[in-house]
């Protein structure tokens, strides 16, 4: 029997408490589940299911851990922890991916079709404004991981010319793929609509600063469901005030919940959504956890391992 530590808040076990034991048994694996912050005999823990909001800071007592299985796609809160020596796997959840695709497609079409103009109309102003077709609106996605590729595929399927940028070269069907600093400049210069889906690392923090906002076409739209600190908030507000950025739809922020006095709340050019673009769905995520535990027990390579040097 293996020992699995659930490192998070009580509601994490509420979400997975029935699903995970049953799924492991279906896979032929018997497990003891532990929720204590520091369990007895921590060296006998086999796997740690780790929530991003866990207060665990010291992994050194868990000398026998075969893997730490992150519950969310982002790992920036744990990847630099020097006490963590076990393999770290990020969550690649089909439900999370589907939710991100739906949210990004919805807000892309919202801005592309100018839907806000009609929803916010306050009088009988008959002012027809026929929108462009998708093939006339080039857009760029920064980040070509699982989420970026899925969102790009959905949008290119609707006819948008999609450019994707990543730090290293990628080849994604239906998308123009660029990389490196020169590629970033090119990707931004054509982006009438920009979607941020990069991981947060020292190299990507405040990637979107005043210099890079200035590269975007005048009137560009920004959509950020990735990570709040990818953006220099002051630089974004300045670009919105000049009209260089027409609108920003933001789902993630440097501080969450977003403070009530933050300028984003009151700015007419900003839409705030409360970190709902996507989330780990227990019904589908449990299969990812079980498969990695099965692989760990069988001595097979784990899925979705994090490269500690790159930070994702």
C-alpha positions in Angstrom: 0.0 0.0 0.0 1.3 3.4 -0.9 1.0 6.6 1.2 -0.3 9.8 -0.5 -0.1 13.1 1.3 -2.7 15.7 0.3 -0.9 19.0 0.8 -3.4 21.9 0.6 -6.5 23.1 2.3 -9.5 20.9 3.5 -11.5 21.8 0.5 -8.9 20.1 -1.7 -9.8 16.8 -0.1 -13.5 17.6 -0.4 -12.9 17.9 -4.2 -10.8 14.7 -4.6 -11.8 12.7 -1.5 -14.2 10.3 -3.2 -12.7 10.4 -6.7 -9.0 9.7 -6.1 -9.3 6.6 -3.9 -11.8 5.0 -6.2 -9.7 5.8 -9.3 -6.6 4.4 -7.7 -8.4 1.2 -6.8 -9.7 0.9 -10.3 -6.0 1.1 -11.4 -5.2 -1.7 -8.9 -3.4 0.6 -6.4 -4.2 0.6 -2.7 -3.4 3.8 -1.0 -3.5 5.5 2.5 -4.3 9.2 2.3 -2.9 11.6 4.8 -3.9 15.2 5.3 -1.8 16.2 8.3 0.7 19.1 7.7 3.5 16.9 9.0 2.4 13.2 9.1 4.0 10.5 11.1 7.0 8.9 9.4 7.2 11.5 6.6 10.0 9.6 5.0 7.5 6.8 4.1 5.3 9.2 2.0 5.3 8.0 -1.6 3.5 10.8 -3.4 2.6 14.4 -2.5 -0.5 15.9 -4.2 0.3 19.6 -3.9 -2.0 22.5 -4.1 -0.6 25.9 -5.1 -1.9 27.5 -1.9 -0.3 24.8 0.3 1.6 26.1 3.3 4.3 23.4 3.0 7.7 25.0 2.6 10.1 22.3 3.7 10.1 19.1 1.6 13.3 17.7 3.2 11.5 15.3 5.6 9.9 13.5 2.7 13.0 11.6 1.7 11.1 8.7 0.1 8.8 10.8 -2.1 8.7 9.5 -5.6 7.0 12.6 -7.0 5.2 15.8 -6.1 2.1 16.1 -8.2 1.0 19.7 -8.7 -2.8 20.3 -8.8 -2.5 23.4 -11.1 -0.7 24.1 -14.3 1.4 26.9 -12.7 4.4 25.8 -10.6 6.1 29.1 -9.9 5.3 28.9 -6.2 7.2 25.7 -5.7 9.6 25.2 -8.6 12.4 27.2 -6.9 12.1 25.5 -3.5 15.5 24.1 -2.9 14.2 21.5 -0.4 12.2 19.9 -3.2 14.4 17.2 -4.7 11.7 14.7 -5.9 10.4 15.0 -9.5 7.8 17.7 -9.9 4.9 17.2 -12.3 2.6 20.0 -13.4 -1.1 19.5 -14.0 -2.1 19.0 -17.6 -5.9 18.5 -17.2 -8.2 18.0 -20.2 -10.9 19.9 -18.3 -8.6 22.8 -17.5 -7.5 23.0 -21.1 -11.1 22.9 -22.4 -12.1 25.7 -20.0 -9.2 27.9 -21.1 -10.0 27.4 -24.8 -13.7 28.3 -24.2 -12.8 31.4 -22.2 -10.2 32.7 -24.7 -12.4 32.0 -27.7 -15.3 33.8 -26.0 -13.4 36.9 -25.2 -11.6 36.9 -28.5 -14.9 36.9 -30.3 -16.4 39.4 -27.9 -13.7 41.9 -28.9 -13.5 40.9 -32.5 -17.2 41.4 -33.1 -17.4 44.5 -30.9 -20.1 43.0 -28.7 -19.5 45.4 -25.8 -20.7 48.3 -28.0 -24.2 46.8 -28.3 -24.4 45.4 -24.8 -23.4 48.8 -23.2 -25.6 51.0 -25.5 -27.8 53.3 -23.4 -29.9 55.0 -26.0 -31.6 54.5 -29.4 -28.4 55.0 -31.3 -28.8 53.2 -34.6 -25.2 53.1 -35.7 -24.4 49.9 -37.8 -20.8 48.8 -37.5 -20.2 45.6 -39.5 -17.3 43.7 -37.9 -14.4 42.3 -39.8 -14.2 38.7 -40.6 -11.8 36.5 -38.6 -9.3 36.2 -41.5 -8.9 39.9 -41.4 -7.9 40.1 -37.7 -4.4 38.8 -37.0 -3.8 37.7 -33.4 -0.8 36.6 -31.4 -0.5 34.1 -28.6 2.5 34.4 -26.3 3.2 30.9 -24.9 2.9 27.7 -26.9 2.6 25.1 -24.1 -0.4 22.8 -23.9 -2.8 25.7 -23.3 -1.4 28.0 -26.0 -1.4 25.3 -28.6 -5.0 24.4 -27.8 -6.2 28.0 -27.8 -4.3 28.7 -31.0 -5.8 25.6 -32.7 -9.3 26.7 -31.8 -8.9 30.2 -33.1 -7.1 29.2 -36.3 -10.0 26.8 -36.8 -12.3 29.9 -36.8 -10.3 31.5 -39.5 -8.0 33.9 -37.5 -4.4 34.2 -38.7 -2.7 33.1 -35.5 1.0 33.8 -34.7 2.4 32.0 -31.7 5.6 32.9 -29.9 7.7 30.8 -27.5 11.2 31.1 -26.0 12.3 28.0 -28.0 11.3 27.1 -31.5 8.0 25.2 -32.0 6.1 23.9 -35.0 2.3 23.9 -34.5 0.0 23.2 -37.4 -2.2 26.1 -38.4 -0.1 28.7 -36.7 2.9 30.8 -37.6 5.5 30.0 -34.9 8.2 32.5 -33.9 10.8 32.4 -31.1 13.5 34.5 -29.6 13.7 38.2 -29.1 13.5 39.0 -32.8 10.5 36.7 -33.1 8.8 38.4 -30.2 9.2 41.8 -31.9 7.6 40.5 -35.1 4.8 38.7 -33.2 3.9 41.8 -31.3 3.9 44.1 -34.4 1.2 42.2 -36.1 -1.0 41.5 -33.0 -4.2 43.3 -33.3 -5.3 41.0 -30.5 -2.8 39.6 -28.0 -3.3 36.6 -25.7 -0.9 35.9 -22.9 -0.4 32.3 -21.9 3.2 32.2 -20.8 4.4 30.6 -17.5 5.7 33.0 -14.9 9.5 32.8 -14.7 12.2 35.4 -14.0 12.5 35.7 -17.8 8.8 36.4 -18.4 8.0 38.6 -15.4 6.8 42.0 -16.8 7.6 40.8 -20.3 4.8 43.2 -21.4 6.3 46.6 -20.5 6.0 50.0 -22.0 8.5 49.2 -24.7 6.7 46.1 -25.8 3.2 47.6 -25.6 4.5 50.3 -28.0 5.3 47.5 -30.6 1.6 46.5 -30.8 -0.6 48.1 -33.5 -2.5 51.1 -32.3 -5.9 50.0 -30.9 -4.7 46.5 -30.0 -6.7 44.3 -27.6 -4.9 42.5 -24.7 -6.3 39.3 -23.1 -4.4 37.9 -20.1 -5.6 34.6 -18.6 -2.0 33.5 -18.0 -0.2 35.1 -15.0 -0.7 38.6 -13.6 3.0 39.5 -13.3 3.5 39.0 -17.0 2.3 42.6 -17.2 3.8 45.9 -15.9 0.5 47.3 -14.6 1.6 50.9 -14.8 2.8 50.5 -18.4 -0.6 48.9 -19.3 -2.6 51.8 -17.7 -0.5 54.3 -19.6 -1.0 52.5 -22.9 -4.7 52.4 -22.2 -4.9 56.1 -21.3 -3.2 57.1 -24.6 -5.5 54.8 -26.6 -2.6 52.7 -27.9 -4.2 49.7 -26.2 -8.0 49.9 -26.8 -9.0 47.4 -24.1 -7.6 44.9 -21.7 -9.5 41.8 -20.5 -7.6 40.5 -17.4 -8.3 37.3 -15.5 -5.1 37.2 -13.4 -3.3 39.7 -11.3 -0.2 40.4 -9.3 -2.2 40.3 -6.1 -5.4 38.3 -5.8 -8.1 39.0 -5.0 -7.5 42.3 -6.9 -7.5 45.1 -4.2 -10.7 47.1 -4.3 -8.7 50.4 -4.9 -6.7 49.1 -7.8 -7.1 51.3 -10.9 -8.1 48.3 -13.1 -11.6 48.2 -11.4 -12.5 51.7 -12.4 -10.8 52.0 -15.8 -13.2 52.1 -18.7 -10.7 50.2 -20.9 -10.3 47.2 -18.5 -12.5 44.2 -18.0 -11.7 42.3 -14.8 -12.7 38.7 -14.4 -11.9 37.0 -11.0 -9.4 34.2 -12.1 -12.1 32.1 -13.7 -10.6 31.6 -17.2 -10.0 28.0 -16.2 -9.5 25.7 -13.3 -8.4 22.2 -12.5 -11.5 20.0 -12.8 -11.4 17.1 -10.3 -13.4 14.8 -12.5 -10.7 14.9 -15.2 -7.6 15.9 -13.2 -7.9 12.7 -11.0 -7.1 10.6 -14.1 -3.8 12.6 -14.6 -2.8 12.0 -10.9 -3.6 8.3 -11.0 -1.7 7.8 -14.3 1.4 9.4 -12.8 1.1 7.3 -9.7 0.7 4.2 -11.8 3.7 5.2 -13.8 5.7 5.8 -10.7 4.9 2.4 -9.2 5.7 0.7 -12.5 9.0 2.5 -12.9 7.8 4.3 -16.1 8.6 7.9 -16.9 6.2 10.4 -15.3 4.0 12.7 -17.4 4.3 16.5 -17.5 7.6 16.7 -15.6 8.8 20.3 -14.8 12.2 21.3 -16.0 13.6 23.0 -12.9 16.1 25.0 -14.9 13.5 26.6 -17.2 10.9 26.9 -14.4 8.1 25.2 -16.2 
